[in-house]
Amino acid sequence: MKTLFVLNDAPYGSERSYNGLRLAGSLSNAEGEEVKLFLMGDAASCAKGGQKVPQGFYNIQIMLGRVVRNKAEVGVCGTCIDARGIADPELVPGTRRSSLAELTTWTQWADKVIVF
């Protein structure tokens, strides 16, 4: 099964991106599954490297790294990172600048699209 996850919310403040990454990490680790993850809007900030959170608090950067290690492709909306002042070299390793055109292609590729 081919699943596309689209995350829209900021990494912290609500748990939508947290829960989306939990499910994407679990599904990308399952046999026979292909996962792509697209971060747009405030979720583009999920891909900013160097996140420091209080001890005992979840770290979106670490969660995103798990998804990448499970071989999921991760695209980050280029317009969204530009609007938030995030430069390409600041992105978490394994994530990359992407576009609405690529999101369109991924949506056509997917059997399921899950939006958080």
Buried (B, 14 or more C-beta within 10 A) or exposed (E): EEBBBBBBBBBBEEEBBBEBBBBBBBBBBEEEBBBBBBBBBBBBBBBBBEBEEEEEEBBBBEBBBBBBEBEBBBBBBBBBBEEBEBEEEEBBEBBBBBBEEBBEEBEEEBEEBBEB
